Amino acid sequence: MNPKIQGWRNYYYTAYSGRKLAKLDWYILQRFTRWYARKRQRRGWMSSFREVKYLASQCGLKTLL
């Protein structure tokens, strides 16, 4: 996933694209969180968001900003 994220950043990053890239970062984390909640058979996906964010930072998932 990191090569894709880095490629998007290299292609779309401009001085004025911060807000759009932040929304895309949110979308990526949201999709990972929904997948993680389904995998762990949890009902609400938002309860897993903090855990997924921590795991993503520990595993070295890059961000667009």
N, C-alpha and C positions, 0 to 999 in steps of 0.2 A: 504494500500500500504506500510506503514511503516514496518510491520512485514516481508513482502517479501524482502524489501530492506535490512533490518537488517540481515535477514537470508543469503542473497547473500554475504553481507559484511563479516559475520562471516565465511562463507565457503570458499570464494575465496580470502580473504585478505592475502597478504604476503608482505614482505618488497619490492618486485620488481613489484608489480601489480598496482602501482599507475596510470600509463598511461592507462592501460586497464579499470580500474575502472572509470577514468575520462571520457573516451569515453562512458561508459555505463551510467554515470550520464547525459551526454549530450543527449544521446538517450532517456532517460526517460523524461527529460524536453522537448525535441523536440516533443515527442508523446503527452504529455500533452498540449503543445502549439497548435499543429495541431487540437487536439480535441476541445480546447477552441475556436479557430478561427472558426471551423465548427459550434460550438454551437452558437456563436455570429454572424454567417453569414458574416464573414469577408473574403475578397478575399485572401490577403497575410497573411500567418501564421507568418512570421518573425516579423511583426509589433506588434504582441501580445506577443512576447517572454519576453520582460522586465516586462510586467504586470503579466504574469504567474510566472516568477521567483520571483517576489515580493510576490504574493499570496502564492506560495509554501513555502517561508520562513516564512510568517506570520502564516500559518496553521500548520507549524511544520513538513514539509516533510523532511525526513532524506536523507542524501547523502551517497554515498559509500566511500568517502574519509574521 
